[in-house]
Amino acid sequence: MGGQMQQSNAAATALYDHAGRGGGSSLHNAGPTGGDAGDAVMARWLQSAGLQHLASPLASTGIDQRLLMQGYGAESAEEKQRLFKLMRNLNFNGESGSEPYTPTAQSSGGPATSDGFYSPEFRGDFGAGLLDLHAMDDTELLSEHVISEPFEPSPFVPGVNKAFDNDFDVTSSRQQKEQSDADVSASLFSANEKEISMRENNVAKIKVVVRKRPLNKKEISRKEDDIVTVSENALTVHEPKLKVDLTAYVEKHEFCFDAVLDEHVTNDEVYRETVEPIIPIIFQRTKATCFAYGQTGSGKTFTMQPLPLRAAQDLVRYLHQPAYRNQRFKLWLSYFEIYGGKLFDLLSDRKKLCMREDGRQQVCIVGLQEFEVSDVQIVKEYIERGNAARSTGSTGANEESSRSHAILQLVIKKHPEIKESKRNNDGNEPKPGKVVGKISFIDLAGSERGADTTDNDRQTRIEGAEINKSLLALKECIRALDNDQIHIPFRGSKLTEVLRDSFVGNSRTVMISCISPNAGSCEHTLNTLRYADRVKSLSKSGNPKKDQAVNSLPPSNKDASSASSLSATAGVEDVYETQQEVKVVDTGPRVVEKDVYTVDFEKQPSTFLSSYPFNGREESEMASGPVDRERFEVNNNYGGSTSQRVYSSNSQNSADTEERLQKVSPPRKKVTREEKSEKMGNRAKKDGGGSDLSTTNSRQANAVNYNSTNNGHRKYDPEPPTDENINAILEEEEALIAAHRKEIEDTMEIVREEMKLLAEVDQPGSLIDNYVTQLSFVLSRKAAGLVSLQARLARFQHRLKEQEILSRKRVPR
Ligand SMILES: Nc1ncnc2c1ncn2[C@@H]1O[C@H](COP(=O)(O)OP(=O)(O)OP(=O)(O)O)[C@@H](O)[C@H]1O
């Protein structure tokens, strides 16, 4: 990896060829003098890198332009470098793809152009969203020239020798391709199965990859330094610092990851490094998650953008294999976002979704639409649709989309055979398929957004806290996953809850940490790298890492992971069912609106399903991290045996968690041990309670901490809002809205009863006494409903005020 390409004659020829094709003429055939069109293309090409002066003399003097690519013409080292960059971005196969190219500061920006696979025609100018959050002005690259990037089909995927773009000439080539795939598959498939199972074992459970983007236009114009150097799978951040006597010095921070991709690496290479190895094992019951983490503008969207489409392309290739086709394997797609702790369906007019847990602790996203997709073109259309919803659903600003997590899921399902007679009887009702495997692509909110917790605007604060919480929760779940921990703290956030089934069983996680190279982003870059480092290094299979300048955290949790002999995955593979209620909404691309969308949380072995016994809701484990674990009972869902596991408190782990929280969270968000135990205490109180009111009270108690002083007086010391508080507010908000709905329904019912009473009393011979008694009863019910709703509303208002005061209070600390 590394994206480094050699400057070679082959490259030169390719550039030459490419230019010829792009111009609609073949310079190759045009001979030394070239055709006019070819010259024009070449001239434009060179102009894009500020090298136009090299083109015209060549064209007029008849010098073979290939010589130019071998270094002729380019006199200075800088010019040669620019030529090299041009060549590096070439599409050698004449296939398409694109990778924005950042020439040197001297290059002139030209009009944006693109072609091929990522061209606007193909990708439809991906709007905001998973595939293209609006780029901020601030992060615009100097050059907006988009130059084709080779996009070779995966060597692991059948039909590898086919040109990738064949797939996208959808209508014309599909049949031909299927036929051809079918031909090769018979011989390939048996080998594939072996290969797949070998690969399954070889694909790391967690892979942490870092991608550095090039300096952008503004950074270059501000003459900002590129402070990140990459070598192999390591990188160094050269942090500019000042001594107390104001002497400048540079502090070096070194990190190692599974892979480090520099600014020259193409999106295709990113795909190959990250997602491609996972694709075959999706058919082997693997649930995979690929997410991009990093500060706003660091390239998350740019990186995530092509991945689902590429993955879908490879998945579809597999599906076309007779073996899979005969088993009625199908690909399904859903796309939703988590914004401010709430779920919205991006493929259904941003309809608000509810997440529920069914009796078997399966996470269900009620109402989420899922679409069957049979080819990549359809996938592309849905992605575009989702992106459009994401941008117009909010204000359309990057500001907004970088505050939400976008989740696109590709699910492989195995469908039961529909018998002819049954088909006739059942009409349109298809039987739900069983989930075989899935891959989730997550474009996370900007990591620094988690620090927006001191903003004056309440909404922003809550969102910031939610983001912070979800990023912490995600990290903890990944760590728990890699440690084969029995208890995965997925309830730490909405994000991890919806990804619950990706944290159990046969799962794979790829984290792509995106970093900005400029000096001004140094702090965020270091934060991102430390986050990534901890995800990796604190896991059992973690790379040895070093961050020499910054105190590294001691490896921990090994003790917890030693419990891994009771692997969370043990046994889960045998039981694999999806419980869904489905109905066909559309017959075009098949659409299923799930009344209950089951994310196929596998039945667990008796040791696995852990649940804190409060109202089926486990409190935010993340608020206190994975430490201080209590002894708790693990219940299975089948009334089977109950086993117990003991998690010992570990001071080392506690300290570790504190430090992690301190570093990853915004500075004022530090959670002390006291706060943690306070929270645990409150949690216990809450357990004991159960009623709405007691829950609220305990939450209020959580927010206000009375510390005994020496003289026995109690000092009022408001506790900063915690993740738990934020969670509580969001939950209460949901509850209030639900209560309001219920109140309206009840009122309507009561109104019906009143009308019935009126109708009866109007009848001759009716008994007025009956009428009075019943009306009195009905009106009391009506009043009680209103009073209860008012009380809930007042409590909620109080909570909001309280939260606001606490947030303000926190600022000056
Ligand atoms: N590796 C790269 N090569 C070229 N351009 C890049 C690269 N990474 C990012 N960019 C450019 O940088 C800008 C910001 O990238 P992007 O929108 O992906 O950031 P982001 O991390 O998703 O931001 P946000 O969190 O605000 O959504 C875009 O214009 C994008 O085209």
The ligand as an SDF file (V2000), in Angstrom:
LIG
                    3D

 31 33  0  0  0  0  0  0  0  0999 V2000
   -7.7460   11.9340    0.2290 N   0  0  0  0  0  0  0  0  0  0  0  0
   -8.2650   13.0250   -0.3480 C   0  0  0  0  0  0  0  0  0  0  0  0
   -7.8560   13.4140   -1.5600 N   0  0  0  0  0  0  0  0  0  0  0  0
   -8.3650   14.4980   -2.1390 C   0  0  0  0  0  0  0  0  0  0  0  0
   -9.3090   15.2680   -1.5850 N   0  0  0  0  0  0  0  0  0  0  0  0
   -9.7770   14.9610   -0.3880 C   0  0  0  0  0  0  0  0  0  0  0  0
   -9.2880   13.8120    0.3010 C   0  0  0  0  0  0  0  0  0  0  0  0
   -9.9290   13.7360    1.4780 N   0  0  0  0  0  0  0  0  0  0  0  0
  -10.7800   14.7670    1.5170 C   0  0  0  0  0  0  0  0  0  0  0  0
  -10.6950   15.5050    0.4160 N   0  0  0  0  0  0  0  0  0  0  0  0
  -11.4460   16.7380    0.1380 C   0  0  0  0  0  0  0  0  0  0  0  0
  -11.5150   17.4590    1.3540 O   0  0  0  0  0  0  0  0  0  0  0  0
  -12.7980   18.0340    1.5360 C   0  0  0  0  0  0  0  0  0  0  0  0
  -13.4150   17.6030    2.8580 C   0  0  0  0  0  0  0  0  0  0  0  0
  -13.6220   16.2020    2.8450 O   0  0  0  0  0  0  0  0  0  0  0  0
  -14.9290   15.5330    3.4260 P   0  0  0  0  0  0  0  0  0  0  0  0
  -16.1470   16.3120    3.1090 O   0  0  0  0  0  0  0  0  0  0  0  0
  -14.8600   14.1140    3.0290 O   0  0  0  0  0  0  0  0  0  0  0  0
  -14.6410   15.6820    4.9740 O   0  0  0  0  0  0  0  0  0  0  0  0
  -15.4910   15.0520    6.1870 P   0  0  0  0  0  0  0  0  0  0  0  0
  -14.5060   14.5260    7.1400 O   0  0  0  0  0  0  0  0  0  0  0  0
  -16.5170   14.1190    5.6700 O   0  0  0  0  0  0  0  0  0  0  0  0
  -16.1660   16.3240    6.7810 O   0  0  0  0  0  0  0  0  0  0  0  0
  -17.5390   16.3810    7.6570 P   0  0  0  0  0  0  0  0  0  0  0  0
  -17.3160   15.6720    8.9230 O   0  0  0  0  0  0  0  0  0  0  0  0
  -17.7240   17.8380    7.8580 O   0  0  0  0  0  0  0  0  0  0  0  0
  -18.6070   15.7940    6.8120 O   0  0  0  0  0  0  0  0  0  0  0  0
  -13.6280   17.6320    0.3360 C   0  0  0  0  0  0  0  0  0  0  0  0
  -13.5880   18.6830   -0.5790 O   0  0  0  0  0  0  0  0  0  0  0  0
  -12.8970   16.4430   -0.2270 C   0  0  0  0  0  0  0  0  0  0  0  0
  -13.0760   16.3510   -1.6060 O   0  0  0  0  0  0  0  0  0  0  0  0
  1  2  1  0
  2  3  1  0
  2  7  2  0
  3  4  2  0
  4  5  1  0
  5  6  2  0
  6  7  1  0
  6 10  1  0
  7  8  1  0
  8  9  2  0
  9 10  1  0
 10 11  1  0
 11 12  1  0
 11 30  1  0
 12 13  1  0
 13 14  1  0
 13 28  1  0
 14 15  1  0
 15 16  1  0
 16 17  2  0
 16 18  1  0
 16 19  1  0
 19 20  1  0
 20 21  2  0
 20 22  1  0
 20 23  1  0
 23 24  1  0
 24 25  2  0
 24 26  1  0
 24 27  1  0
 28 29  1  0
 28 30  1  0
 30 31  1  0
M  END
$$$$
